[in-house]
C-alpha cells in the first residue's frame, strides 16, 4: 500500500477523489432528505385537505352513510369519537395502521332513542360547559391544525404506505369527532428511489472521471519535475556541473524551482572551479619556495661552504607566510565568523603603521565590532601592498561616515588601472608591474583583505587617490549598528 501511494501523483489523485466522494455523499444525502421531506409534506397536505373535507360534511350534520369522502378509492378515511370508537370508514378499507385505530368496520348503528338520549346528554353537557380543549371548539367548528402520522392501509387487496392527517371537528349531534385521512406515499418512495439509483450509478462514474482527470492533470504538472530529477541524476552521475536542468516556459512554482536549481548549479560550478583553481595555484605557489629551499639544502649538503643561510631562511619565512595565508583563506571559506569584540580602528591603524617609513596616519576614534587580529591583518596587507607601489608617501585615514567606519590607505604610486580594480582582489592575481615573486608576493594579500572585510559585514574597494596613486577604502559598520556579520 505504501508503494502504491508512494508518489505525489497517486496521493493527489486519492486525496482529490476522497474529497469529492465525501462532498458527493453529503450533497446526495441532503438532496434525498430534502426531496423526501418535501414529498412527505405534500402528501400530508393532501391528506389534511381530505380530512378537512370530511370534517366539513360532519359539521354540516350530513349523516355518516352520506359522506362523499368515504367513497374515494385511494384515500383511506376513518371517523372516530372521543372514546376512540370507530364510527365510519372507507368502504373498501381492509386493513390500516398508524392512525391509532386499527378497526376498519364501524360499530353497529344505535337506535333513534339512543340518539335522542345522546342529544339530550349533549345538551346537558353544553349547558354545564366543557372543560379543557372542549371549550376551544364550538358546535360545527373544525380545528385549524392537524396531526400527522405514517402508516399503511390495504384497499381492495393493495397495501401501500400512507401519510395520515387527523383533524378534529365539533359536531352538533355527535360531539367531538376525529377524522383520519390518508394520502399515498408511493410518489415519494418512487422519487427517492429513482434519485438514489441515479446517485448510486452516477457517483462512481463521476468519481472515476475525477480520479482520471486528477491523475492526468497531476502527471502533466509533475512532468517538468521528473525532467528536473532525471537531469539532476545525470549531473550527479557525470559530475558535469556545466549541465543545467530544463526550465519550463511557465511562471509557476516548478519554473521557479528549475531556475533556482540552475542558479544553485551555477554557484556550485563557480565554487568548484574556484576551489580547483585555488588548489592549483596554491600548489604552484608552494612548489617554488619548496624547490628553492631543497636546492639550497642539497647544495649545502654537498658543499657546506656554499650554503646561503639567509636565502634559506627567507624561503622558509616565505613558505611559512604562504601556509598561514592559505590556512586563513581555508577558515574564511569554511564560514568562520569573527568574534564580536569592540575594536578601535584609529588605534589599530597607528599600531600597524608604526615602524613603517613614509606612512602618515590621520585618524579619529572609531569603534567597530569584530576580530582585532583579522582587522589588523587587513590593514597590514593594505600597507604592505602600498609599500610595494608607493614612491614616497602613504596616507592612512580613519573617519566616521554615517553609520560606517571608513579606513582609507592611499599611496603616491602609479595607481591601479580601472579595468584591474576588481581583478586584483582575486586569489593569486599579480599585475604585470608586480609579477616578481620577491616583490609582488603570492597574490593573496588583497584577496584575504576583501574576504575578511566581507566577513565583518563591510566592503573593500580600490580607486584612485588624490595624489594620483591607488586608494583602498575599507568600510565597516560601526559598533552597535543594526547590521549583522555577513553570510558565509
PAVEXPA-405843 format. One record per atom (N, C-alpha, C): x, y, z; residue in three letters. Coordinates in steps of 0.001 Angstrom, whole numbers, plus 500000, padded with zeros to 6 digits. Example, Ala and Ser with C-alpha at 12.3 -4.5 7.8 and 13.67 -1.06 7.14 Angstrom:
<nuvos>
513190494310507800ala/512300495500507800ala/513200496700507800ala/512850497750507080ser/513670498940507140ser/512900500030507870ser/
</nuvos>
This chain:
<nuvos>
500829498791500000unk/500000500000500000unk/500865501260500000unk/501957501224500785unk/502829502404500830unk/503501502644499492unk/503826501568498754unk/504421501734497436unk/503380502202496425unk/502118501728496584unk/501066502122495657unk/500815503621495726unk/500835504187496941unk/500610505613497108unk/501902506321497522unk/503006505879496974unk/504289506467497321unk/504640507681496488unk/503853507995495460unk/504151509140494615unk/503178510273494907unk/503630511480494591unk/502775512652494762unk/501551512548493862unk/501747511994492675unk/500642511865491725unk/499528510989492263unk/499889509824492805unk/498869508914493329unk/498216509494494578unk/499004510138495446unk/498408510711496651unk/497474511864496312unk/497855512687495324unk/496970513779494918unk/495677513238494328unk/495777512190493520unk/494579511583492937unk/493682511010494018unk/494288510275494967unk/493498509702496053unk/492851510792496891unk/493611511837497226unk/493063512910498045unk/491910513622497359unk/492084513946496063unk/491014514630495334unk/489776513760495228unk/489980512460494975unk/488835511553494864unk/488098511432496189unk/488835511321497294unk/488191511217498605unk/487417512482498947unk/488004513634498653unk/487308514892498946unk/486016514995498141unk/486097514676496847unk/484895514735496011unk/483877513700496473unk/484350512493496869unk/483433511465497342unk/482684511923498587unk/483404512501499538unk/482745512997500752unk/481743514095500406unk/482142515002499511unk/481227516079499119unk/479992515534498418unk/480173514538497535unk/479027513959496833unk/478096513229497788unk/478661512475498722unk/477819511758499682unk/477026512741500528unk/477690513799500998unk/476990514791501813unk/475906515498501004unk/476239515895499770unk/475250516565498930unk/474106515624498567unk/474434514356498252unk/473395513392497922unk/472462513139499083unk/473017512998500283unk/472174512788501460unk/471268513982501697unk/471822515189501525unk/470995516390501708unk/469872516450500680unk/470185516096499427unk/469160516117498381unk/468071515094498667unk/468477513879499060unk/467482512837499346unk/466599513227500523unk/467212513736501582unk/466418514137502743unk/465474515284502395unk/465958516248501631unk/465105517374501244unk/463966516910500344unk/464279516030499376unk/463247515506498480unk/462200514717499248unk/462676513876500153unk/461740513070500940unk/460866513955501825unk/461474514977502453unk/460695515859503311unk/459651516633502514unk/460015517113501330unk/459072517876500518unk/457912517008500050unk/458234515807499557unk/457172514927499068unk/456281514447500203unk/456897514155501356unk/456083513757502514unk/455191514907502964unk/455718516131502926unk/454898517290503282unk/453734517481502328unk/453988517268501027unk/452895517379500063unk/451838516317500304unk/452265515086500612unk/451301514027500911unk/450492514371502157unk/451162514928503169unk/450441515342504371unk/449426516425504070unk/449784517353503172unk/448846518422502808unk/447611517847502108unk/447836516891501201unk/446687516264500529unk/445820515513501523unk/446474514813502449unk/445687514082503457unk/444906515039504338unk/445494516172504690unk/444781517150505520unk/443584517728504776unk/443748518001503470unk/442612518521502702unk/441463517517502668unk/441825516215502502unk/440771515185502504unk/440084515123503853unk/440859515173504942unk/440261515130506269unk/439413516365506530unk/439856517548506062unk/439086518770506243unk/437762518698505479unk/437784518084504299unk/436540517953503527unk/435525517082504262unk/435967515949504805unk/435063515083505559unk/434582515786506822unk/435500516505507496unk/435100517220508703unk/434065518291508389unk/434172518946507236unk/433187519954506859unk/431811519342506679unk/431755518153506079unk/430465517475505927unk/429886517092507289unk/430775516630508205unk/430291516280509541unk/429784517509510265unk/430454518632510108unk/429997519860510760unk/428662520320510214unk/428362519937508968unk/427084520299508350unk/425988519281508648unk/426211518325509577unk/425256517313510012unk/424839516360508888unk/425749516125507986unk/425464515121506953unk/425630513744507589unk/424675512857507399unk/424757511512508006unk/426031510793507567unk/426467509866508411unk/427712509148508124unk/427641508361506836unk/426449507794506543unk/426355506976505338unk/426230507814504082unk/426146509151504232unk/426038510030503070unk/427345510801502806unk/428359510543503595unk/429609511297503440unk/430287510929502121unk/430592511972501282unk/431241511708499980unk/432705511328500153unk/433330511788501258unk/434755511493501448unk/435049510037501704unk/434041509253502037unk/434265507822502286unk/434294507009501007unk/433955507659499856unk/433877506919498591unk/435157507024497768unk/436139507842498208unk/437397507980497436unk/438138506654497408unk/438634506292496201unk/439232504969496032unk/440613504865496682unk/441433505910496611unk/442808505824497102unk/443035506628498371unk/441939507046499036unk/442068507821500262unk/441372507073501396unk/442138506372502227unk/441506505709503372unk/441086506740504421unk/439842506602504913unk/439291507553505879unk/438710506779507052unk/438945507258508250unk/438339506747509469unk/437749507910510254unk/436617507658510882unk/435987508647511752unk/435787507983513095unk/436367508574514141unk/436259508016515482unk/435758509097516419unk/435110508617517526unk/434624509574518506unk/435686509833519556unk/435256510542520621unk/436213510915521650unk/436765509719522400unk/436009508617522397unk/436462507412523099unk/437281506491522212unk/437524506901520984unk/438301506090520059unk/437491505010519372unk/436186505095519465unk/435328504107518812unk/435141504492517359unk/435347503529516471unk/435229503784515044unk/433762503949514680unk/433426505088514069unk/432061505352513657unk/431851505099512177unk/432860505385511363unk/432733505182509912unk/434119505019509314unk/434195504349508157unk/435465504148507445unk/435186503941505980unk/436215504121505164unk/436066503891503727unk/435592502473503490unk/434688502338502507unk/434035501042502321unk/434979499970501798unk/436047500358501089unk/436987499375500544unk/438194499150501455unk/438221499796502608unk/439355499673503518unk/439333498315504199unk/440458497565504066unk/440527496216504635unk/441451496153505856unk/442496496934505858unk/443440496905506979unk/444132498267507043unk/444428498690508272unk/445030500002508440unk/445911499990509682unk/446984500821509643unk/447861501000510804unk/448422502407510757unk/448724502920511946unk/449320504248512020unk/448346505331512405unk/447052505003512521unk/446069506031512901unk/445686505937514367unk/446133504899515040unk/445745504698516427unk/444491503855516574unk/443776503617515493unk/442563502786515483unk/442697501791514354unk/442972500553514695unk/443193499538513668unk/441901498977513109unk/440764499340513682unk/439492498794513206unk/439148499394511851unk/438495498576511029unk/438050499031509705unk/436547498856509540unk/435911498233510541unk/434446498046510488unk/433820498905511552unk/432893499797511185unk/432284500688512171unk/431446499913513178unk/431257500546514352unk/430397499949515367unk/428951499951514884unk/428080499034515403unk/426669498969514975unk/425979500291515242unk/425075500663514311unk/424346501929514443unk/423364501834515578unk/423343502843516433unk/422457502833517580unk/421051503276517176unk/420064502937518046unk/418651503238517746unk/418412504730517855unk/417177505148517343unk/416851506557517412unk/416694507031518819unk/416144506145519728unk/416019506562521117unk/417375506833521729unk/418316505955521372unk/419672506185521891unk/420236507493521385unk/419918507800520097unk/420433509047519539unk/419801510232520237unk/418427510123520522unk/417781511229521230unk/418359511398522619unk/418674510195523267unk/419235510272524609unk/420605510921524561unk/421387510582523539unk/422708511185523418unk/422623512689523208unk/421624513097522377unk/421494514522522121unk/421100515265523380unk/420192514583524200unk/419836515210525457unk/421045515344526363unk/421853514245526379unk/423079514326527181unk/423992515425526673unk/424071515571525361unk/424929516608524792unk/424428517982525178unk/423039518128525166unk/422506519433525550unk/422842519744526993unk/422754518684527856unk/423092518919529259unk/424567519271529398unk/425370518564528608unk/426799518877528662unk/427068520297528190unk/426338520722527150unk/426551522078526651unk/426131523102527690unk/425028522773528416unk/424567523710529430unk/425552523786530586unk/426109522602530934unk/427038522604532070unk/428396523131531700unk/428716523092530394unk/430023523597529935unk/431061522513529908unk/431975522593528937unk/433066521631528806unk/434339522271529319unk/435201521456529780unk/436479521946530282unk/437585521585529309unk/438722522226529434unk/439903521857528632unk/439706522235527193unk/440076521267526291unk/440047521516524859unk/438629521612524333unk/437593521043525075unk/436217521083524572unk/435740522512524411unk/436231523452525165unk/435787524829525087unk/436404525551523895unk/437420524932523280unk/438099525613522183unk/437333525521520885unk/436375524604520742unk/435605524439519513unk/434122524585519814unk/433459525340518993unk/432004525460519064unk/431379524392518182unk/430145524031518447unk/429464523051517577unk/429508523509516116unk/429901522580515251unk/430046522887513831unk/431373523488513452unk/432300523633514415unk/433606524236514154unk/434653523145513962unk/435605523416513050unk/436662522458512715unk/437981523004513242unk/438755522125513828unk/440074522526514335unk/440967522983513188unk/441782523992513456unk/442633524567512417unk/443809523664512064unk/444428523109513073unk/445615522303512819unk/445285520841512615unk/446324520097512275unk/446188518649512087unk/447444517975512613unk/447307516757513021unk/448453515939513431unk/448711514892512368unk/450002514535512217unk/450388513662511109unk/451083512414511643unk/450817511306510973unk/451493510040511258unk/451694509295509951unk/452614508343509978unk/452842507460508838unk/452338506064509173unk/451795505404508194unk/451288504054508416unk/451010503378507093unk/450272502275507154unk/449916501516505953unk/448419501298505928unk/447919501047504746unk/446496500732504564unk/446351499772503393unk/445377498863503533unk/445094497900502464unk/443716498214501917unk/443652498577500620unk/442407498907499948unk/442281498008498739unk/441193497226498709unk/440951496270497609unk/442141495345497402unk/442762494929498469unk/443872493978498400unk/445234494589498156unk/445321495893497897unk/446605496573497658unk/447037497286498938unk/448225496915499407unk/448766497534500613unk/449834498558500231unk/449714499770500744unk/450662500840500452unk/450936501624501725unk/452026502393501645unk/452345503316502736unk/451566504610502536unk/451130505186503656unk/450310506398503609unk/450811507403504628unk/450533508656504327unk/450710509751505258unk/449320510145505762unk/449082509988507066unk/447760510234507636unk/447736511591508315unk/446594512279508160unk/446329513545508839unk/445081513374509690unk/445133513823510908unk/443999513723511831unk/443473515121512116unk/442172515350511827unk/441532516649512014unk/440335516464512946unk/440240517321513953unk/439132517262514895unk/438029518220514480unk/436757517789514741unk/435594518591514417unk/434575518436515548unk/433961519539515929unk/432908519531516955unk/431560519498516231unk/430907518337516277unk/429616518192515588unk/428486518581516518unk/427377519084515978unk/426250519468516817unk/425545518270517462unk/425628517099516813unk/424845515956517296unk/425683514823517849unk/426980514739517496unk/427772513600517952unk/428973514015518813unk/429099515259519109unk/430209515702519931unk/431518515792519149unk/432611515662519858unk/433947515792519260unk/434300514518518496unk/434549514660517183unk/434960513539516337unk/436331513840515730unk/437015512774515420unk/438325512896514781unk/438300512180513450unk/438698512894512390unk/438726512325511040unk/440177512016510676unk/440445510765510363unk/441761510323509877unk/441667510102508378unk/442479510798507602unk/442523510620506146unk/443967510426505716unk/444134509567504721unk/445486509253504280unk/445753509628502841unk/447024509873502533unk/447464510134501163unk/448626509203500872unk/448621508519499728unk/449668507519499456unk/451045508162499327unk/452055507412499789unk/453455507850499695unk/454196507170498557unk/453430506602497619unk/454077505897496502unk/454943506850495671unk/454443508081495455unk/455221509039494663unk/456522509397495374unk/456445509557496708unk/457652509870497481unk/458665508737497407unk/458179507496497588unk/459085506347497503unk/459691506220496109unk/458868506462495090unk/459367506333493716unk/460409507394493408unk/460131508640493805unk/461079509718493516unk/462388509519494265unk/462299509179495566unk/463505508947496352unk/464286507767495809unk/463581506694495441unk/464266505527494885unk/464951505835493566unk/464261506619492717unk/464872506989491429unk/466116507848491648unk/465995508836492566unk/467151509690492841unk/468304508891493428unk/467992507954494338unk/469047507135494940unk/469716506247493898unk/468919505670492997unk/469501504836491932unk/470409505663491030unk/469938506877490691unk/470772507742489844unk/472081508094490533unk/472001508345491852unk/473227508665492582unk/474160507466492654unk/473616506289492910unk/474464505087493002unk/475145504779491682unk/474506505150490583unk/475121504918489273unk/476038506084488893unk/475554507304489159unk/476310508460488696unk/477521508794489541unk/477419508603490870unk/478539508963491737unk/479806508190491411unk/479758506851491276unk/481000506142490915unk/481573506601489584unk/480666506872488603unk/481173507358487314unk/481844508724487479unk/481209509601488259unk/481796510926488485unk/483119510828489228unk/483185509929490218unk/484443509743490939unk/485532509205490021unk/485131508316489111unk/486108507815488148unk/486635508915487247unk/485727509810486823unk/486153510931485985unk/487082511851486769unk/486727512131488038unk/487573512995488871unk/488960512378489053unk/488984511077489355unk/490277510403489554unk/491106510434488278unk/490454510154487131unk/491196510152485867unk/491731511522485509unk/490882512552485657unk/491323513907485319unk/492440514359486262unk/492277514050487564unk/493317514431488521unk/494633513723488203unk/494552512444487854unk/495761511677487503unk/496460512301486295unk/495676512642485254unk/496273513211484046unk/496833514606484306unk/496046515449484996unk/496496516817485246unk/497725516826486145unk/497712515984487199unk/498858515933488103unk/500102515415487378unk/499892514398486540unk/501031513886485776unk/501610514926484840unk/500721515702484202unk/501213516749483304unk/501934517838484083unk/501387518166485268unk/502019519207486078unk/503366518763486621unk/503494517465486943unk/504735516970487542unk/505748516495486498unk/505369516530485227unk/506305516083484193unk/507594516913484199unk/507518518245484325unk/508780519003484417unk/509617518631485644unk/508946518293486748unk/509690517883487943unk/510463516597487678unk/509829515681486976unk/510530514437486634unk/511706514724485711unk/511520515685484777unk/512642516065483918unk/513787516665484714unk/513438517502485706unk/514483518076486572unk/515190516984487353unk/514419516014487859unk/515023514923488644unk/515980514103487784unk/515540513761486570unk/516409512954485689unk/517695513702485358unk/517578514999485072unk/518770515768484729unk/519704515898485928unk/519132516097487117unk/519969516159488314unk/520676514834488556unk/519962513721488327unk/520598512411488475unk/521733512246487466unk/521509512728486223unk/522564512637485209unk/523750513517485570unk/523467514710486104unk/524564515594486517unk/525362514970487645unk/524668514348488599unk/525366513693489712unk/526226512542489221unk/525688511768488267unk/526435510615487750unk/527638511052486912unk/527453512111486112unk/528540512540485219unk/529505513512485887unk/529083514129487033unk/529880515144487720unk/530200516326486814unk/529313516565485834unk/529482517682484921unk/528586518822485392unk/529171519750486111unk/528390520845486663unk/528065521916485635unk/528513521747484401unk/528156522705483362unk/526753522470482832unk/526204521310483084unk/524857520988482599unk/523821521715483457unk/522641521945482865unk/521564522625483572unk/520257521848483374unk/519365521997484331unk/518067521325484248unk/517167522113483308unk/516210521450482663unk/515303522178481750unk/514379523111482526unk/514161524294481978unk/513266525273482586unk/511977525349481771unk/510835524977482347unk/509573525066481595unk/509220526512481294unk/508549526703480170unk/508179528060479736unk/506901528499480442unk/506904528466481740unk/505746528879482539unk/506233529842483622unk/505299530300484428unk/505640531221485512unk/505127530687486842unk/505122529348486976unk/504604528739488194unk/505746528327489112unk/505375527564490158unk/506367527160491154unk/507431526235490571unk/507037525390489622unk/508005524454489041unk/509048525219488217unk/508601526230487480unk/509564527041486720unk/510526527754487661unk/509997528269488773unk/510887528918489745unk/511841527909490374unk/511352526686490605unk/512234525639491127unk/513361525343490150unk/513032525258488860unk/514064524977487860unk/515088526105487804unk/514597527363487840unk/515537528491487800unk/516420528525489050unk/515819528233490194unk/516618528205491425unk/517638527075491384unk/517219525924490859unk/518145524790490742unk/519314525134489828unk/519025525783488705unk/520108526173487796unk/521020527213488429unk/520418528140489203unk/521256529113489899unk/522155528423490926unk/521600527426491610unk/522397526671492581unk/523525525907491879unk/523204525302490722unk/524237524588489965unk/525322525547489488unk/524904526749489058unk/525901527731488611unk/526807528151489764unk/526203528396490938unk/527016528766492100unk/527933527618492509unk/527412526401492448unk/528230525236492796unk/529368525059491802unk/529070525265490501unk/530125525157489492unk/531205526203489731unk/530760527448490021unk/531745528502490274unk/532574528188491511unk/531926527649492543unk/532661527312493761unk/533667526196493510unk/533249525172492758unk/534162524062492464unk/535328524542491603unk/535006525368490588unk/536076525885489745unk/537034526757490555unk/536465527549491457unk/537313528382492293unk/538191527523493197unk/537607526446493709unk/538379525560494574unk/539491524864493798unk/539148524414492591unk/540174523761491770unk/541297524744491432unk/540907525962491045unk/541925526970490724unk/542760527301491946unk/542087527363493107unk/542808527668494339unk/543836526580494663unk/543403525328494519unk/544327524213494801unk/545498524236493826unk/545190524484492523unk/546270524501491532unk/547234525655491785unk/546673526840492066unk/547544527994492313unk/548339527816493596unk/547671527255494625unk/548385527042495889unk/549534526056495692unk/549273525005494931unk/550332524027494667unk/551490524678493917unk/551129525514492940unk/552170526190492164unk/552987527146493040unk/552292527895493906unk/552994528834494758unk/553860528131495797unk/553395527009496308unk/554172526277497309unk/555376525576496687unk/555242525188495419unk/556324524423494799unk/557593525255494652unk/557439526542494365unk/558624527377494133unk/559486527536495382unk/558944527973496528unk/559830528090497709unk/560333526736498196unk/559497525708498052unk/559957524377498486unk/561107523916497596unk/560977524122496277unk/562054523713495354unk/563322524522495617unk/563148525818495859unk/564315526655496137unk/564994526218497419unk/564208525951498460unk/564782525535499737unk/565475524184499600unk/564877523274498854unk/565505521957498670unk/566833522093497928unk/566841522932496893unk/568081523128496129unk/569196523658497014unk/568859524611497852unk/569869525171498736unk/570370524135499737unk/569457523308500231unk/569881522288501196unk/570739521218500522unk/570379520840499312unk/571187519847498599unk/572580520383498286unk/572640521660497873unk/573956522274497621unk/574748522356498908unk/574081522705500013unk/574783522802501302unk/575276521445501760unk/574493520401501421unk/574935519058501828unk/576185518642501068unk/576263519022499792unk/577438518648499000unk/578597519609499196unk/578268520875499350unk/579304521891499513unk/578884522822500642unk/579208522472501855unk/578777523310503003unk/579257524747502911unk/580346524958502245unk/580854526322502182unk/579991527215501284unk/579136526593500415unk/578273527363499518unk/576879527601500101unk/576644527239501343unk/575307527375501958unk/574909528846502046unk/573756529178501441unk/573180530532501519unk/572159530517502650unk/572642530738503852unk/571772530636505015unk/570674531700504989unk/571017532924504577unk/570000533977504522unk/568896533638503518unk/569293533099502350unk/568289532716501347unk/567408531594501840unk/567995530623502566unk/567192529520503104unk/566196530024504125unk/566651530927504978unk/565728531491505983unk/564623532288505293unk/564996533029504265unk/563991533833503555unk/562951532939502893unk/563407531857502266unk/562448530935501646unk/561572530260502693unk/562164529956503823unk/561375529328504887unk/560311530276505420unk/560703531547505625unk/559727532537506099unk/558614532731505061unk/559019532805503810unk/558024532969502755unk/557077531776502727unk/557606530584502883unk/556788529382502916unk/555850529398504124unk/556368529856505247unk/555536529935506437unk/554399530940506262unk/554724532098505696unk/553685533103505467unk/552628532598504484unk/553073531921503431unk/552130531397502457unk/551223530351503094unk/551787529487503918unk/550966528482504607unk/549954529152505536unk/550375530229506199unk/549452530951507070unk/548319531590506283unk/548663532167505113unk/547623532754504266unk/546635531698503775unk/547148530576503351unk/546264529507502873unk/545371528990503994unk/545906528892505196unk/545108528427506324unk/544008529434506655unk/544327530734506606unk/543320531747506886unk/542219531722505822unk/542605531583504549unk/541602531500503491unk/540714530277503662unk/541309529166504075unk/540520527959504300unk/539503528171505414unk/539923528874506486unk/538988529152507579unk/537878530086507128unk/538213531087506324unk/537199532007505830unk/536219531300504902unk/536728530443504035unk/535848529683503137unk/534954528732503911unk/535429528258505046unk/534628527337505861unk/533550528066506648unk/533501529399506545unk/532449530154507211unk/532798530602508611unk/534084530714508934unk/534461531163510273unk/533979532589510498unk/533293532797511613unk/532748534115511925unk/533665534837512916unk/533827536129512710unk/534712536880513614unk/534086537029514995unk/534936537115515998unk/534481537325517367unk/533996538764517510unk/532829538948518093unk/532227540279518176unk/532759541112519316unk/534023541554519241unk/534588542458520248unk/534756543851519644unk/534798544851520509unk/534955546223520025unk/536424546494519674unk/536624547077518503unk/537979547376518022unk/538034548854517646unk/539042549555518187unk/539263550966517845unk/540143551005516601unk/539557551367515462unk/540299551349514205unk/541422552394514188unk/541242553525514867unk/542301554539514887unk/543540553999515579unk/543331553370516758unk/544476552797517482unk/545091551655516696unk/544240550859516035unk/544755549736515257unk/545571550236514066unk/545116551304513415unk/545850551849512272unk/547216552387512710unk/547270553093513845unk/548558553602514328unk/549492552446514684unk/548910551383515249unk/549731550228515638unk/550340549556514417unk/549537549378513353unk/550053548724512154unk/551009549625511368unk/550826550947511478unk/551705551868510741unk/553009552117511458unk/553105551768512725unk/554327552017513496unk/555491551239512891unk/556613551918512737unk/557815551284512204unk/557892551282510703unk/556884551741509998unk/556910551785508535unk/557303553203508099unk/558203553273507144unk/558680554569506682unk/557686555189505707unk/557523556505505831unk/556688557256504899unk/555205557078505104unk/554779556525506234unk/553348556293506482unk/552843557351507430unk/551773558064507030unk/551128559082507851unk/549723558622508205unk/549367558763509470unk/548050558320509956unk/547250559538510372unk/546082559711509789unk/545143560762510164unk/543842560063510588unk/543643559940511898unk/542538559096512367unk/541795559760513506unk/540485559542513531unk/539643559901514659unk/539133558606515295unk/538881558609516602unk/538459557369517267unk/537140556841516671unk/537207555639516160unk/536032554980515584unk/536072553518516003unk/534974553028516551unk/534925551639517018unk/534002550813516125unk/534480549606515831unk/533677548626515099unk/533663547329515901unk/532826546403515494unk/532725545112516166unk/533307544041515260unk/534242543234515819unk/534836542175515007unk/536080541608515649unk/536893540948514821unk/538123540327515288unk/539282541314515125unk/539939541635516226unk/541065542578516163unk/542197542001515321unk/542440540698515459unk/543516540078514707unk/543259540115513211unk/542010539788512792unk/541704539779511361unk/541684541184510780unk/541137542153511515unk/541141543524511013unk/542563544079510951unk/543421543703511916unk/544823544087511842unk/545489543483510614unk/545085542255510268unk/545652541616509075unk/545248542374507810unk/544008542889507777unk/543565543669506622unk/544436544920506466unk/544613545672507570unk/545423546882507491unk/546866546573507124unk/547390545493507675unk/548771545115507360unk/548921544780505886unk/547969544033505329unk/548040543676503907unk/547923544916503022unk/547036545836503402unk/546896547058502604unk/548171547905502670unk/548769547973503850unk/550009548740503969unk/551150548061503227unk/551222546724503287unk/552266546006502536unk/552109546268501043unk/550869546240500552unk/550629546492499133unk/551014547922498760unk/550664548864499654unk/551009550272499364unk/552511550478499365unk/553247549826500268unk/554706549989500323unk/555372549464499062unk/554779548437498438unk/555404547898497231unk/555235548826496040unk/554219549719496091unk/553943550551494920unk/554138552043495165unk/554271552479496399unk/554399553920496674unk/555793554422496318unk/555843555692495943unk/557135556318495666unk/557737556856496964unk/556963557671497675unk/557499558273498890unk/556513558247500058unk/555251558418499772unk/554333558700500866unk/553122557757500822unk/552688557346502036unk/551471556536502219unk/550636557220503298unk/549363557386503024unk/548481558061503972unk/547366557112504398unk/547188556985505711unk/546110556168506273unk/545144557109506976unk/543872557063506585unk/542844557890507211unk/541771556999507813unk/541272557423508977unk/540168556726509640unk/539133557775510004unk/537907557592509522unk/536867558586509792unk/535515557869509922unk/534567558638510424unk/533198558162510553unk/532364558784509429unk/531581557978508765unk/530749558470507665unk/529380557803507772unk/528404558545508311unk/527081557964508528unk/527151556884509590unk/526657555706509258unk/526719554582510190unk/527864553662509917unk/528898554162509216unk/530029553324508843unk/531337553954509294unk/532307553069509496unk/533689553493509711unk/534424553299508397unk/535167554329507971unk/535855554292506685unk/537352554409506935unk/538083553404506434unk/539536553395506532unk/540087553491505109unk/540912554520504847unk/541498554692503535unk/543011554546503591unk/543564553786502646unk/545013553621502520unk/545383554095501120unk/546059555238501027unk/546400555833499739unk/547908555907499606unk/548375555722498357unk/549809555856498077unk/549984556802496904unk/551237557197496642unk/551528558123495542unk/552204557408494394unk/551860556098494226unk/552453555333493138unk/551715555536491830unk/551817554542490962unk/551217554643489634unk/549722554336489653unk/549222553813490743unk/547790553515490825unk/547421552208490148unk/546133551922490151unk/545606550689489559unk/544671551063488427unk/544904550479487261unk/544023550746486123unk/542586550355486473unk/541639551126485923unk/540234550880486255unk/539801549471485888unk/540330548925484810unk/539942547579484389unk/540440546509485352unk/541462546838486181unk/542038545845487088unk/541587546027488534unk/540698546977488798unk/540367547292490179unk/539541546205490873unk/538946545337490137unk/538266544187490742unk/539111542934490641unk/539858542816489567unk/540649541603489352unk/541749541442490395unk/542253542562490948unk/543354542454491899unk/542912541789493207unk/541581541695493438unk/541118541048494661unk/540919539536494484unk/541189539044493274unk/541133537600493066unk/542394536953493627unk/542286535688493989unk/543397534994494633unk/544495534659493619unk/545713534852494041unk/546920534545493270unk/547034535425492023unk/546380536596492037unk/546472537519490906unk/547524538579491224unk/548498538711490307unk/549510539761490424unk/549554540503489100unk/549464541823489181unk/549511542605487955unk/550911542561487362unk/551015542923486096unk/552287542822485387unk/553403543581486082unk/553051544709486660unk/554082545512487318unk/554565544876488600unk/553866543867489056unk/554257543231490316unk/554322541729490146unk/554786541228489016unk/554842539795488776unk/555995539135489522unk/556964539899489943unk/558090539313490651unk/557622538685491946unk/557999537460492194unk/557577536773493400unk/558211537416494634unk/559385537991494438unk/560029538602495591unk/559335539898495986unk/558909540674494935unk/558304541964495216unk/556787541886495331unk/556176541036494503unk/554727541024494436unk/554059540056495366unk/554768539209496048unk/554153538246496939unk/553425537163496175unk/552551536451496888unk/551827535335496282unk/550504535768495686unk/550132537000495818unk/548856537453495265unk/547661537094496134unk/547893536938497434unk/546807536583498347unk/546432537695499310unk/547266538709499433unk/547043539741500445unk/545727540465500272unk/545462540969499049unk/544225541711498813unk/543003540792498853unk/543164539565498379unk/542050538615498439unk/541663538330499885unk/542660538132500738unk/542386537901502174unk/541727539131502786unk/542231540336502429unk/541679541564502996unk/540206541723502646unk/539854541447501378unk/538438541589500999unk/537579540529501679unk/538054539283501761unk/537274538235502417unk/537010538583503879unk/538026539099504563unk/537840539479505969unk/536849540635506077unk/536935541596505152unk/536006542728505174unk/534569542256504985unk/534379541348504055unk/533025540824503807unk/532516540059505017unk/533415539288505670unk/533007538545506865unk/532602539480507998unk/533078540682507994unk/532729541657509028unk/531568542552508598unk/530924542198507502unk/529783542981507050unk/530155544244506329unk/531379544333505832unk/531824545545505165unk/532226545308503729unk/532935546302503158unk/533384546223501774unk/534818546740501695unk/535489546317500639unk/536844546800500352unk/536927547045498861unk/537195548273498495unk/537238548649497086unk/538543549377496779unk/538861549387495492unk/540072550077495015unk/539655551229494121unk/540359552347494259unk/540063553512493437unk/541315554336493217unk/541127555594492857unk/542245556498492588unk/542422557448493756unk/543666557618494186unk/543983558522495293unk/544087559952494784unk/543889560947495643unk/544037562354495206unk/545411562649494653unk/546436561958495171unk/547802562216494702unk/548127561479493419unk/547170560727492891unk/547384560018491637unk/547675558551491790unk/547906558068493004unk/548179556652493197unk/546897555862493431unk/547034554760494166unk/545895553889494447unk/545309554234495808unk/544000554095495913unk/543298554320497168unk/542450553083497458unk/542763552413498560unk/541957551269499004unk/541106551737500183unk/539792551543500052unk/538855552052501036unk/538099550895501684unk/538269550784503006unk/537596549748503796unk/536433550388504545unk/535235549855504349unk/534046550349505041unk/533477549243505912unk/533272549570507198unk/532742548613508168unk/531625549273508966unk/530604548511509367unk/529543549090510206unk/530083549452511583unk/529607550573512088unk/530022550996513424unk/529550549994514472unk/530256549942515573unk/529871549052516669unk/528482549441517158unk/527583548462517248unk/526221548721517689unk/525280549060516563unk/525775549199515327unk/524884549487514205unk/524060548253513895unk/522894548448513293unk/521949547361513025unk/522337546630511749unk/523518546030511789unk/523956545189510674unk/524695544014511266unk/524295542828510832unk/524907541616511364unk/526155541247510621unk/526853540273511171unk/528013539715510480unk/527519539024509242unk/528174539188508108unk/527640538750506820unk/527571537237506715unk/526906536878505632unk/526731535459505321unk/528029534830504854unk/528046533502504963unk/529247532777504550unk/529375532765503059unk/
</nuvos>
